[in-house]
Amino acid sequence: MAIIQEHTITLSKNFGNQHIELIPMTDSHLPILYEWNQRSDVIYWSDTDDVLEHTPSSVDGIYGSISEKAFMFIITLDKKLIGDCWLQDMNLDELTDKHPGKSVKRIDVGISESSFWNKGIGSFINSMLLEFAFMQYNVDLVYAITNDFNLRAQKCLIKSGFEFDETLEHDETSKGKAEFCYLINKETYMRRYKNGDFI
């Protein structure tokens, strides 16, 4: 029985003179997901808790459960696997309850190969996922959530067109004590898309 529930969507776009593809995540990608989730530099930025690494069984549980309500992708740059991302149903009741009757999703993007950090790839992938959500999938609102200490991710989200929505506090760890929620709605996206504000 498959751990990751698969889909058939591939998103593809040129990034300068390079090519980015978001390919469907499958169980064949679990070995690289295990590797990424055991790297301290990756875990530090992606996890709220004081976690040093995720075991293969915990990775199976995390990705398996998310894939039940998400389009999950492996990020490739010129065919090299560099990270993962997804568009999922919003999984926090306090955020869906704010928007009754609306289709509310969230995106998560992680560049796991550090040699590709700080090159604008994250914001580019955000734009690809937003275009998929609003132009192909008829979503009303998209959230992105990041840790309070992750200033780089916050700047990336603002660059991608998101606006700050609210703070969700949690038990304090050595890294921080809250998550910041950013939001963009379809009306704002379509207006900015027509103005050429998105890549």
N, CA, C and O of each residue as an XYZ file, in Angstrom:
796
protein
N       0.848     -1.204      0.000
C       0.000      0.000      0.000
C       0.876      1.243      0.000
O       1.821      1.345      0.783
N       0.563      2.187     -0.879
C       1.366      3.404     -1.007
C       1.254      4.259      0.248
O       0.190      4.344      0.862
N       2.357      4.887      0.619
C       2.374      5.820      1.738
C       1.871      7.184      1.289
O       1.035      7.798      1.951
N       2.386      7.648      0.162
C       2.010      8.956     -0.372
C       0.933      8.785     -1.428
O       1.124      8.061     -2.404
N      -0.200      9.452     -1.234
C      -1.265      9.416     -2.227
C      -0.876     10.297     -3.402
O      -0.566     11.475     -3.230
N      -0.895      9.722     -4.595
C      -0.347     10.387     -5.773
C      -1.401     11.180     -6.541
O      -2.603     10.958     -6.400
N      -0.915     12.099     -7.347
C      -1.741     12.831     -8.305
C      -0.984     12.865     -9.628
O       0.098     12.289     -9.735
N      -1.534     13.526    -10.623
C      -0.918     13.501    -11.952
C      -0.554     14.893    -12.465
O      -0.288     15.058    -13.655
N      -0.538     15.888    -11.591
C      -0.273     17.266    -11.999
C       1.232     17.542    -11.998
O       1.924     17.238    -11.027
N       1.727     18.117    -13.086
C       3.097     18.631    -13.153
C       3.038     20.111    -13.506
O       2.365     20.496    -14.462
N       3.736     20.940    -12.741
C       3.813     22.372    -13.002
C       5.221     22.689    -13.488
O       6.205     22.206    -12.927
N       5.311     23.502    -14.534
C       6.600     23.698    -15.191
C       6.749     25.136    -15.659
O       5.810     25.721    -16.198
N       7.951     25.712    -15.448
C       8.176     27.095    -15.852
C       9.678     27.371    -15.932
O      10.470     26.800    -15.181
N      10.047     28.247    -16.845
C      11.448     28.653    -16.942
C      11.773     29.657    -15.851
O      10.989     30.559    -15.555
N      12.945     29.480    -15.259
C      13.456     30.365    -14.222
C      14.776     30.926    -14.745
O      15.841     30.337    -14.556
N      14.677     32.085    -15.410
C      15.854     32.589    -16.117
C      16.231     31.618    -17.217
O      15.391     31.248    -18.037
N      17.484     31.202    -17.241
C      17.919     30.216    -18.233
C      17.886     28.795    -17.685
O      18.461     27.878    -18.271
N      17.204     28.624    -16.551
C      17.030     27.302    -15.965
C      15.556     26.916    -16.022
O      14.701     27.727    -16.378
N      15.278     25.674    -15.669
C      13.904     25.180    -15.776
C      13.489     24.523    -14.466
O      14.164     23.631    -13.952
N      12.363     24.990    -13.946
C      11.808     24.423    -12.716
C      10.593     23.580    -13.061
O       9.705     24.012    -13.796
N      10.570     22.379    -12.522
C       9.398     21.524    -12.607
C       8.996     21.103    -11.206
O       9.836     20.739    -10.383
N       7.708     21.159    -10.954
C       7.136     20.594     -9.742
C       6.474     19.295    -10.166
O       5.424     19.302    -10.808
N       7.095     18.182     -9.805
C       6.623     16.880    -10.258
C       5.868     16.178     -9.136
O       6.147     16.416     -7.961
N       4.914     15.313     -9.485
C       4.138     14.641     -8.439
C       5.041     13.848     -7.493
O       5.888     13.074     -7.939
N       4.860     14.040     -6.207
C       5.595     13.284     -5.201
C       5.029     11.873     -5.116
O       3.813     11.687     -5.084
N       5.908     10.887     -5.080
C       5.509      9.492     -4.962
C       6.377      8.799     -3.911
O       7.309      9.391     -3.367
N       6.059      7.558     -3.642
C       6.870      6.794     -2.694
C       8.310      6.628     -3.164
O       9.200      6.383     -2.350
N       8.550      6.759     -4.466
C       9.923      6.650     -4.972
C      10.808      7.783     -4.468
O      12.034      7.684     -4.526
N      10.199      8.855     -3.976
C      10.960      9.995     -3.460
C      11.228      9.889     -1.961
O      11.912     10.746     -1.402
N      10.714      8.877     -1.310
C      10.897      8.764      0.134
C      12.369      8.732      0.556
O      12.704      9.358      1.562
N      13.269      8.037     -0.156
C      14.678      8.064      0.274
C      15.274      9.463      0.367
O      16.000      9.758      1.317
N      14.979     10.337     -0.612
C      15.523     11.697     -0.550
C      14.800     12.501      0.527
O      15.406     13.372      1.152
N      13.523     12.227      0.754
C      12.796     12.897      1.833
C      13.362     12.491      3.193
O      13.473     13.324      4.093
N      13.722     11.205      3.347
C      14.361     10.766      4.588
C      15.672     11.521      4.800
O      15.971     11.974      5.905
N      16.443     11.646      3.726
C      17.743     12.332      3.831
C      17.558     13.787      4.216
O      18.216     14.269      5.139
N      16.678     14.492      3.529
C      16.465     15.908      3.830
C      15.994     16.099      5.264
O      16.411     17.044      5.933
N      15.131     15.212      5.741
C      14.554     15.369      7.069
C      15.471     14.885      8.191
O      15.068     14.848      9.354
N      16.683     14.522      7.847
C      17.694     14.218      8.858
C      18.803     15.262      8.870
O      19.774     15.120      9.614
N      18.676     16.303      8.062
C      19.678     17.366      8.017
C      19.300     18.464      9.008
O      18.192     18.997      8.962
N      20.219     18.790      9.891
C      19.915     19.767     10.937
C      19.610     21.148     10.361
O      18.765     21.868     10.892
N      20.299     21.525      9.268
C      20.049     22.849      8.701
C      18.664     22.941      8.072
O      18.048     24.007      8.089
N      18.171     21.847      7.522
C      16.825     21.825      6.957
C      15.778     21.830      8.071
O      14.819     22.601      8.031
N      15.973     20.960      9.064
C      15.011     20.837     10.156
C      14.889     22.138     10.942
O      13.794     22.509     11.365
N      16.001     22.826     11.136
C      15.960     24.056     11.929
C      14.935     25.033     11.358
O      14.135     25.606     12.099
N      14.963     25.221     10.045
C      14.101     26.225      9.427
C      12.688     25.720      9.174
O      11.751     26.517      9.114
N      12.520     24.422      9.026
C      11.207     23.904      8.645
C      10.343     23.494      9.826
O       9.123     23.391      9.693
N      10.961     23.258     10.986
C      10.210     22.722     12.118
C      10.130     23.741     13.253
O      11.122     24.380     13.605
N       8.936     23.878     13.814
C       8.737     24.801     14.938
C       9.398     24.288     16.214
O       9.979     25.065     16.972
N       9.310     22.989     16.449
C       9.793     22.407     17.701
C      11.317     22.246     17.681
O      11.969     22.403     16.649
N      11.849     21.930     18.844
C      13.279     21.658     18.977
C      13.569     20.220     18.542
O      13.920     19.365     19.356
N      13.413     19.979     17.253
C      13.614     18.650     16.681
C      14.935     18.656     15.922
O      15.212     19.575     15.152
N      15.745     17.628     16.145
C      17.036     17.544     15.466
C      16.939     16.791     14.152
O      17.660     17.100     13.203
N      16.048     15.798     14.089
C      15.843     15.054     12.856
C      14.533     14.296     12.946
O      13.990     14.092     14.032
N      14.029     13.880     11.783
C      12.831     13.049     11.715
C      13.236     11.654     11.259
O      13.997     11.505     10.302
N      12.737     10.654     11.928
C      13.015      9.280     11.534
C      12.233      8.936     10.267
O      11.255      9.613      9.949
N      12.644      7.897      9.540
C      11.865      7.489      8.369
C      10.398      7.223      8.682
O       9.526      7.575      7.887
N      10.114      6.610      9.819
C       8.713      6.326     10.155
C       7.922      7.608     10.392
O       6.749      7.692     10.030
N       8.566      8.613     11.004
C       7.853      9.882     11.214
C       7.655     10.618      9.891
O       6.632     11.272      9.690
N       8.633     10.513      8.987
C       8.481     11.104      7.654
C       7.314     10.441      6.918
O       6.503     11.121      6.289
N       7.237      9.112      7.002
C       6.112      8.399      6.387
C       4.787      8.938      6.922
O       3.847      9.173      6.161
N       4.725      9.130      8.229
C       3.486      9.606      8.832
C       3.128     11.014      8.409
O       1.972     11.303      8.100
N       4.132     11.900      8.394
C       3.895     13.303      8.037
C       3.439     13.428      6.589
O       2.391     14.007      6.304
N       4.240     12.879      5.678
C       3.932     13.036      4.256
C       2.715     12.211      3.845
O       1.938     12.626      2.986
N       2.555     11.047      4.462
C       1.388     10.234      4.143
C       0.089     10.922      4.517
O      -0.867     10.909      3.742
N       0.044     11.529      5.709
C      -1.191     12.178      6.159
C      -1.475     13.446      5.365
O      -2.624     13.707      5.008
N      -0.448     14.231      5.086
C      -0.664     15.462      4.323
C      -1.159     15.152      2.917
O      -2.027     15.849      2.391
N      -0.603     14.099      2.307
C      -0.948     13.790      0.920
C      -2.407     13.397      0.740
O      -2.910     13.391     -0.383
N      -3.093     13.069      1.834
C      -4.512     12.714      1.729
C      -5.362     13.901      1.297
O      -6.438     13.728      0.726
N      -4.862     15.130      1.578
C      -5.650     16.327      1.249
C      -4.769     17.390      0.600
O      -4.919     18.581      0.873
N      -3.848     16.953     -0.262
C      -2.908     17.913     -0.844
C      -2.394     17.442     -2.197
O      -2.368     16.249     -2.498
N      -1.989     18.410     -2.995
C      -1.169     18.144     -4.168
C       0.279     18.312     -3.698
O       0.715     19.425     -3.404
N       1.007     17.223     -3.632
C       2.375     17.266     -3.120
C       3.355     17.114     -4.279
O       3.186     16.266     -5.155
N       4.392     17.966     -4.261
C       5.345     18.017     -5.368
C       6.780     17.905     -4.870
O       7.101     18.321     -3.757
N       7.634     17.339     -5.710
C       9.075     17.441     -5.567
C       9.544     18.560     -6.494
O       9.160     18.610     -7.662
N      10.374     19.452     -5.967
C      10.894     20.578     -6.750
C      12.151     20.132     -7.480
O      13.084     19.614     -6.867
N      12.170     20.337     -8.791
C      13.365     20.031     -9.565
C      13.834     21.281    -10.302
O      13.027     22.047    -10.829
N      15.129     21.471    -10.330
C      15.742     22.567    -11.077
C      16.704     21.936    -12.080
O      17.721     21.351    -11.706
N      16.361     22.066    -13.360
C      17.133     21.373    -14.399
C      17.326     19.907    -14.043
O      18.426     19.364    -14.150
N      16.231     19.273    -13.615
C      16.140     17.840    -13.302
C      16.760     17.465    -11.947
O      16.637     16.315    -11.525
N      17.415     18.394    -11.263
C      17.996     18.089     -9.952
C      16.937     18.276     -8.876
O      16.244     19.293     -8.857
N      16.808     17.303     -7.979
C      15.843     17.385     -6.889
C      16.398     18.308     -5.801
O      17.467     18.052     -5.247
N      15.661     19.388     -5.499
C      16.180     20.375     -4.555
C      15.251     20.644     -3.369
O      15.642     21.357     -2.445
N      14.043     20.100     -3.368
C      13.139     20.347     -2.257
C      11.743     19.828     -2.541
O      11.528     19.093     -3.505
N      10.796     20.210     -1.698
C       9.421     19.760     -1.868
C       8.454     20.890     -1.504
O       8.807     21.837     -0.802
N       7.238     20.757     -2.000
C       6.218     21.772     -1.738
C       4.852     21.148     -1.952
O       4.729     20.053     -2.501
N       3.824     21.868     -1.506
C       2.472     21.361     -1.727
C       1.431     22.453     -1.567
O       1.663     23.497     -0.958
N       0.267     22.161     -2.145
C      -0.960     22.938     -1.945
C      -1.927     22.013     -1.244
O      -2.332     20.996     -1.807
N      -2.305     22.352     -0.010
C      -3.160     21.467      0.774
C      -4.381     22.199      1.309
O      -4.396     23.426      1.410
N      -5.404     21.421      1.650
C      -6.541     21.978      2.364
C      -6.035     22.585      3.669
O      -5.189     22.002      4.347
N      -6.559     23.762      4.016
C      -6.165     24.360      5.290
C      -6.488     23.399      6.431
O      -7.606     22.894      6.532
N      -5.498     23.154      7.288
C      -5.648     22.168      8.357
C      -5.758     22.793      9.748
O      -5.645     22.087     10.750
N      -5.976     24.097      9.818
C      -6.143     24.770     11.104
C      -7.546     25.371     11.169
O      -7.888     26.267     10.398
N      -8.350     24.861     12.103
C      -9.746     25.294     12.190
C      -9.875     26.785     12.451
O     -10.802     27.423     11.952
N      -8.940     27.357     13.239
C      -9.059     28.775     13.564
C      -8.923     29.658     12.325
O      -9.385     30.799     12.327
N      -8.297     29.143     11.272
C      -8.174     29.913     10.037
C      -9.329     29.646      9.078
O      -9.835     30.580      8.455
N      -9.757     28.391      8.944
C     -10.905     28.115      8.080
C     -12.176     28.737      8.646
O     -13.040     29.175      7.886
N     -12.302     28.783      9.976
C     -13.506     29.334     10.595
C     -13.660     30.828     10.324
O     -14.763     31.369     10.408
N     -12.549     31.494      9.997
C     -12.612     32.930      9.686
C     -13.236     33.194      8.322
O     -13.628     34.323      8.028
N     -13.333     32.147      7.476
C     -13.770     32.337      6.097
C     -14.846     31.312      5.733
O     -14.620     30.458      4.876
N     -16.017     31.390      6.380
C     -17.066     30.400      6.117
C     -17.500     30.412      4.650
O     -17.666     31.468      4.038
N     -17.677     29.216      4.111
C     -18.140     29.080      2.743
C     -17.066     29.277      1.688
O     -17.360     29.216      0.495
N     -15.822     29.512      2.104
C     -14.731     29.748      1.165
C     -13.840     28.514      1.047
O     -13.711     27.726      1.983
N     -13.234     28.371     -0.119
C     -12.230     27.336     -0.328
C     -10.884     27.882      0.145
O     -10.296     28.751     -0.499
N     -10.405     27.364      1.275
C      -9.199     27.889      1.910
C      -8.095     26.836      1.839
O      -8.274     25.713      2.311
N      -6.969     27.192      1.257
C      -5.822     26.299      1.124
C      -4.601     26.933      1.778
O      -4.623     28.097      2.177
N      -3.541     26.143      1.880
C      -2.250     26.674      2.321
C      -1.158     26.062      1.444
O      -1.280     24.938      0.958
N      -0.096     26.830      1.259
C       1.056     26.300      0.548
C       2.232     26.210      1.515
O       2.371     27.013      2.437
N       3.062     25.218      1.276
C       4.297     25.044      2.024
C       5.400     24.751      1.029
O       5.240     23.909      0.145
N       6.516     25.443      1.168
C       7.643     25.291      0.248
C       8.914     25.121      1.064
O       9.177     25.890      1.988
N       9.695     24.117      0.719
C      10.975     23.918      1.387
C      12.076     23.616      0.382
O      12.014     22.612     -0.328
N      13.086     24.483      0.320
C      14.270     24.221     -0.491
C      15.271     23.518      0.422
O      15.824     24.139      1.330
N      15.504     22.244      0.192
C      16.305     21.447      1.118
C      17.789     21.407      0.768
O      18.609     21.025      1.603
N      18.137     21.790     -0.435
C      19.548     21.846     -0.829
C      20.032     23.280     -0.623
O      19.654     24.182     -1.370
N      20.865     23.485      0.388
C      21.228     24.839      0.812
C      21.965     25.638     -0.259
O      21.975     26.868     -0.197
N      22.578     24.982     -1.232
C      23.275     25.715     -2.289
C      22.301     26.496     -3.170
O      22.714     27.336     -3.969
N      21.011     26.214     -3.019
C      19.999     26.910     -3.810
C      19.216     27.934     -2.986
O      18.220     28.481     -3.458
N      19.665     28.192     -1.759
C      19.018     29.223     -0.947
C      19.417     30.610     -1.430
O      20.472     30.796     -2.037
N      18.551     31.579     -1.147
C      18.821     33.003     -1.425
C      19.052     33.287     -2.905
O      19.856     34.148     -3.263
N      18.339     32.557     -3.762
C      18.459     32.773     -5.206
C      17.117     33.143     -5.850
O      17.004     33.206     -7.074
N      16.110     33.386     -5.014
C      14.792     33.749     -5.536
C      13.940     32.570     -5.956
O      12.856     32.755     -6.509
N      14.415     31.354     -5.701
C      13.676     30.175     -6.134
C      12.391     29.996     -5.320
O      11.354     29.624     -5.870
N      12.461     30.259     -4.018
C      11.284     30.085     -3.169
C      10.115     30.948     -3.597
O       8.992     30.457     -3.704
N      10.358     32.226     -3.842
C       9.272     33.120     -4.262
C       8.753     32.735     -5.642
O       7.567     32.899     -5.926
N       9.638     32.223     -6.503
C       9.218     31.773     -7.835
C       8.283     30.575     -7.714
O       7.272     30.499     -8.411
N       8.615     29.651     -6.840
C       7.753     28.477     -6.634
C       6.436     28.889     -5.989
O       5.388     28.339     -6.326
N       6.474     29.846     -5.067
C       5.228     30.380     -4.517
C       4.315     30.864     -5.637
O       3.114     30.591     -5.629
N       4.889     31.583     -6.600
C       4.081     32.111     -7.702
C       3.505     30.988     -8.550
O       2.384     31.101     -9.047
N       4.255     29.909     -8.722
C       3.745     28.764     -9.488
C       2.578     28.113     -8.768
O       1.578     27.763     -9.396
N       2.694     27.948     -7.458
C       1.615     27.334     -6.688
C       0.387     28.232     -6.620
O      -0.743     27.744     -6.662
N       0.601     29.542     -6.514
C      -0.538     30.462     -6.491
C      -1.265     30.465     -7.831
O      -2.495     30.498     -7.869
N      -0.530     30.431     -8.908
C      -1.166     30.378    -10.230
C      -1.980     29.093    -10.368
O      -3.094     29.114    -10.891
N      -1.432     27.989     -9.904
C      -2.170     26.726     -9.930
C      -3.432     26.828     -9.079
O      -4.508     26.416     -9.515
N      -3.311     27.367     -7.883
C      -4.454     27.446     -6.970
C      -5.568     28.324     -7.513
O      -6.734     27.930     -7.503
N      -5.215     29.510     -7.986
C      -6.232     30.486     -8.381
C      -6.691     30.353     -9.831
O      -7.853     30.624    -10.135
N      -5.810     29.946    -10.716
C      -6.143     29.904    -12.138
C      -6.657     28.538    -12.591
O      -7.433     28.450    -13.543
N      -6.227     27.482    -11.918
C      -6.623     26.141    -12.350
C      -7.541     25.431    -11.356
O      -8.331     24.571    -11.744
N      -7.437     25.786    -10.089
C      -8.088     24.992     -9.053
C      -9.217     25.746     -8.347
O      -9.857     25.201     -7.448
N      -9.465     27.006     -8.753
C     -10.601     27.791     -8.276
C     -10.649     27.935     -6.757
O     -11.699     27.761     -6.138
N      -9.498     28.256     -6.168
C      -9.391     28.474     -4.729
C      -9.758     29.925     -4.399
O      -9.510     30.820     -5.206
N     -10.344     30.165     -3.223
C     -10.705     31.523     -2.802
C      -9.581     32.220     -2.049
O      -9.330     33.406     -2.262
N      -8.903     31.489     -1.169
C      -7.877     32.084     -0.311
C      -6.729     31.098     -0.141
O      -6.941     29.889     -0.041
N      -5.505     31.635     -0.111
C      -4.337     30.796      0.128
C      -3.535     31.403      1.276
O      -3.207     32.589      1.270
N      -3.232     30.564      2.251
C      -2.373     30.951      3.365
C      -0.973     30.374      3.179
O      -0.777     29.380      2.480
N      -0.021     31.014      3.813
C       1.313     30.447      4.015
C       1.702     30.780      5.449
O       1.481     31.899      5.912
N       2.275     29.821      6.146
C       2.566     29.975      7.571
C       4.046     29.715      7.802
O       4.600     28.726      7.323
N       4.679     30.621      8.545
C       6.105     30.455      8.821
C       6.402     30.799     10.271
O       5.592     31.435     10.945
N       7.548     30.383     10.739
C       7.935     30.626     12.121
C       8.340     32.081     12.341
O       8.807     32.753     11.422
N       8.156     32.555     13.569
C       8.465     33.954     13.870
C       9.941     34.282     13.683
O      10.284     35.433     13.411
N      10.821     33.291     13.824
C      12.258     33.537     13.699
C      12.760     33.475     12.263
O      13.913     33.811     11.995
N      11.904     33.047     11.337
C      12.347     32.827      9.958
C      12.110     34.085      9.120
O      11.158     34.159      8.344
N      12.979     35.054      9.290
C      12.833     36.331      8.593
C      12.956     36.163      7.082
O      12.299     36.870      6.318
N      13.797     35.229      6.656
C      13.974     35.004      5.218
C      12.671     34.540      4.577
O      12.312     35.000      3.493
N      11.959     33.625      5.245
C      10.685     33.142      4.711
C       9.640     34.243      4.705
O       8.834     34.333      3.779
N       9.649     35.078      5.732
C       8.678     36.178      5.791
C       8.886     37.152      4.633
O       7.923     37.593      4.005
N      10.129     37.481      4.358
C      10.427     38.374      3.234
C      10.025     37.728      1.915
O       9.516     38.400      1.018
N      10.253     36.428      1.801
C       9.889     35.693      0.598
C       8.382     35.738      0.364
O       7.935     35.927     -0.767
N       7.600     35.565      1.423
C       6.150     35.564      1.281
C       5.630     36.944      0.885
O       4.739     37.055      0.043
N       6.178     37.982      1.485
C       5.765     39.342      1.116
C       6.114     39.620     -0.349
O       5.318     40.205     -1.084
N       7.295     39.200     -0.758
C       7.705     39.347     -2.158
C       6.753     38.598     -3.087
O       6.531     39.013     -4.224
N       6.192     37.493     -2.596
C       5.298     36.670     -3.401
C       3.869     37.202     -3.431
O       3.013     36.611     -4.089
N       3.592     38.302     -2.735
C       2.271     38.905     -2.777
C       1.402     38.642     -1.569
O       0.269     39.121     -1.515
N       1.900     37.896     -0.598
C       1.131     37.635      0.614
C       1.149     38.855      1.532
O       2.072     39.669      1.502
N       0.100     38.955      2.348
C       0.021     39.988      3.368
C      -0.143     39.333      4.732
O      -0.777     38.286      4.862
N       0.438     39.965      5.746
C       0.334     39.416      7.104
C      -1.128     39.375      7.537
O      -1.877     40.330      7.330
N      -1.527     38.236      8.151
C      -2.917     38.074      8.578
C      -3.030     38.002     10.100
O      -3.767     38.786     10.699
N      -2.312     37.075     10.732
C      -2.389     36.983     12.189
C      -1.236     36.149     12.733
O      -0.519     35.474     11.993
N      -1.082     36.220     14.069
C      -0.061     35.459     14.782
C      -0.707     34.329     15.553
O      -1.722     34.522     16.222
N      -0.115     33.145     15.458
C      -0.561     31.999     16.241
C       0.547     31.651     17.234
O       1.621     31.194     16.845
N       0.276     31.871     18.507
C       1.287     31.598     19.523
C       1.276     30.118     19.906
O       0.247     29.446     19.839
N       2.455     29.630     20.310
C       2.578     28.253     20.765
C       3.572     28.215     21.930
O       4.183     29.231     22.259
N       3.730     27.055     22.546
C       4.695     26.926     23.631
C       6.074     27.325     23.121
O       6.491     26.911     22.040
N       6.776     28.131     23.908
C       8.067     28.655     23.465
C       9.108     27.543     23.355
O       9.198     26.668     24.216
N       9.883     27.596     22.286
C      11.013     26.691     22.085
C      12.286     27.535     22.063
O      12.237     28.748     22.266
N      13.415     26.894     21.818
C      14.662     27.646     21.742
C      14.701     28.562     20.528
O      15.540     29.459     20.447
N      13.790     28.335     19.582
C      13.811     29.110     18.337
C      12.782     30.239     18.324
O      13.038     31.289     17.734
N      11.656     30.052     18.944
C      10.627     31.084     18.904
C       9.389     30.676     19.673
O       9.370     29.644     20.344
N       8.344     31.503     19.568
C       7.129     31.226     20.329
C       5.847     31.485     19.546
O       4.761     31.536     20.124
N       5.974     31.650     18.222
C       4.767     31.910     17.436
C       5.005     31.567     15.973
O       6.138     31.465     15.502
N       3.883     31.394     15.275
C       3.904     31.272     13.830
C       3.175     32.474     13.245
O       2.181     32.934     13.806
N       3.664     32.978     12.129
C       3.037     34.099     11.451
C       2.265     33.583     10.237
O       2.795     32.821      9.428
N       1.019     34.005     10.124
C       0.151     33.572      9.022
C       0.042     34.693      7.989
O      -0.279     35.834      8.322
N       0.312     34.349      6.744
C       0.209     35.280      5.634
C      -0.886     34.795      4.695
O      -1.131     33.595      4.577
N      -1.545     35.747      4.024
C      -2.745     35.422      3.258
C      -2.789     36.213      1.953
O      -2.354     37.363      1.891
N      -3.325     35.572      0.913
C      -3.667     36.280     -0.315
C      -4.987     35.706     -0.811
O      -5.180     34.490     -0.808
N      -5.897     36.581     -1.239
C      -7.182     36.107     -1.745
C      -7.219     36.199     -3.273
O      -6.357     36.819     -3.896
N      -8.226     35.573     -3.851
C      -8.293     35.472     -5.309
C      -8.431     36.842     -5.965
O      -7.827     37.095     -7.007
N      -9.224     37.728     -5.359
C      -9.429     39.047     -5.953
C      -8.113     39.819     -6.020
O      -7.793     40.420     -7.045
N      -7.362     39.802     -4.936
C      -6.062     40.484     -4.920
C      -5.115     39.852     -5.923
O      -4.410     40.545     -6.657
N      -5.108     38.517     -5.943
C      -4.214     37.821     -6.877
C      -4.548     38.180     -8.320
O      -3.647     38.506     -9.093
N      -5.822     38.127     -8.696
C      -6.204     38.379    -10.081
C      -5.897     39.817    -10.486
O      -5.485     40.064    -11.619
N      -6.092     40.765     -9.578
C      -5.772     42.150     -9.893
C      -4.278     42.316    -10.132
O      -3.866     42.965    -11.094
N      -3.480     41.737     -9.268
C      -2.031     41.870     -9.417
C      -1.522     41.049    -10.596
O      -0.549     41.433    -11.243
N      -2.170     39.926    -10.878
C      -1.772     39.099    -12.029
C      -1.993     39.869    -13.329
O      -1.143     39.849    -14.219
N      -3.134     40.545    -13.436
C      -3.428     41.323    -14.645
C      -2.473     42.492    -14.794
O      -2.191     42.933    -15.908
N      -1.975     42.995    -13.671
C      -1.002     44.107    -13.717
C       0.412     43.625    -13.992
O       1.338     44.429    -14.103
N       0.579     42.305    -14.103
C       1.903     41.755    -14.369
C       2.801     41.703    -13.156
O       4.024     41.673    -13.291
N       2.202     41.693    -11.948
C       2.996     41.691    -10.724
C       3.553     40.313    -10.395
O       4.466     40.192     -9.578
N       3.003     39.259    -11.035
C       3.474     37.914    -10.762
C       4.275     37.405    -11.941
O       4.012     37.751    -13.093
N       5.271     36.567    -11.629
C       6.168     36.038    -12.652
C       5.399     35.088    -13.568
O       5.974     34.531    -14.502
